[in-house]
Amino acid sequence: MSVVSDDIEPLAFVFADDGLVPNNPMPFLVYKGAIDVAGAHPERTIEGLFGANGWGEMWRNGVYEYLHYHATVHEVLGVARGHARVRFGGDQGREFDIAAGDVAILPAGTGHQCLTASTDFCVVGAYPPGPPMDLVRPTKQAHAKALQTIPQVKLPNTDPVRGADGPLVRLWRRK
């Protein structure tokens, strides 16, 4: 039995480069209520789905309370428990309420910062195959370097939620 609806589609948003957070011209994707996390082990459910779709190097935690981004890797965040308000796209981005079952997929360079969270908030994060995750805090120098590395980040072969035929595969294209 699948833990994901076959016809679920993500919401897509593009955040502008604000001079400190580069973001990415490829869309940030949010699946609302994508994963059935009603079982006793929602973290394992999410890890199984992400792993089956080729997104490994997983971790469990929350989202950092300070603004940061990753310039060498794309990231997926699956909410296993609780809820939070997270700003994506940097200070000029957009705030989202995310809750258990939601999934956010961040193309390299997408700023993110947790603003508030429930005490039970737990996220499973993962990355597609490639270089290790880097954690970048926004500065002018980091921004200049990120503008060089972000275009070199390999596009994933699969959508972490829907697999090889998932929306990410058709929505993430480089010009």
C-alpha positions, -999 to 999 in steps of 0.1 A, spaced: 0 0 0 14 34 -10 20 61 16 15 88 -12 -15 96 -34 -7 89 -70 -21 122 -82 -8 146 -56 9 176 -72 32 201 -54 27 239 -52 56 257 -69 72 290 -60 103 308 -74 121 332 -51 143 360 -64 180 364 -55 180 391 -28 217 398 -29 225 377 1 204 345 -5 208 334 -41 177 311 -42 173 293 -75 154 299 -108 141 264 -104 109 262 -83 108 255 -46 81 227 -43 57 220 -14 35 190 -12 7 195 13 -5 164 31 16 142 7 26 114 30 4 93 53 22 97 86 -6 82 108 14 51 118 35 46 149 68 54 131 63 84 107 100 91 105 106 56 91 77 60 67 93 91 53 128 76 52 115 46 34 98 68 7 128 91 2 152 62 1 131 43 -24 131 73 -46 169 77 -45 173 105 -19 197 93 8 220 109 33 191 113 57 188 130 90 161 137 117 158 170 134 140 203 130 148 233 108 175 257 121 162 290 136 187 310 116 186 318 79 208 295 58 209 277 25 229 249 8 250 259 -23 262 224 -33 231 202 -29 193 201 -32 174 192 -1 140 176 8 123 181 41 95 157 51 75 167 82 70 136 104 55 152 135 41 185 147 40 217 128 60 249 122 61 282 104 92 283 81 103 312 59 116 299 26 134 322 1 153 344 26 141 376 43 123 386 12 108 351 7 75 337 20 63 321 52 47 287 51 29 267 77 40 231 74 27 202 93 30 164 96 27 148 61 39 179 42 71 178 21 92 208 10 118 204 -18 145 230 -20 166 235 -50 202 244 -41 205 280 -28 169 283 -14 170 301 19 152 286 49 146 295 85 123 281 112 103 310 128 81 289 152 76 252 158 56 229 180 76 211 207 71 178 188 82 191 154 103 166 136 116 167 101 133 140 80 158 157 56 175 140 27 197 148 -4 200 132 -38 233 115 -47 261 140 -50 285 161 -29 280 164 8 256 190 23 271 224 30 256 249 53 259 285 42 249 316 62 241 346 40 270 370 34 281 389 3 312 367 0 291 335 4 266 347 -21 293 354 -47 307 319 -42 272 303 -43 265 319 -77 294 298 -90 285 265 -73 247 264 -76 245 261 -114 269 231 -111 246 211 -88 234 180 -106 197 177 -112 182 148 -93 169 119 -114 138 115 -92 112 133 -72 116 123 -36 79 119 -32 67 106 -66 98 90 -80 112 90 -116 79 102 -131 73 128 -104 66 165 -109 101 176 -99 116 158 -129 95 179 -153 95 212 -133 133 214 -126 149 223 -159 180 245 -165 178 271 -192 
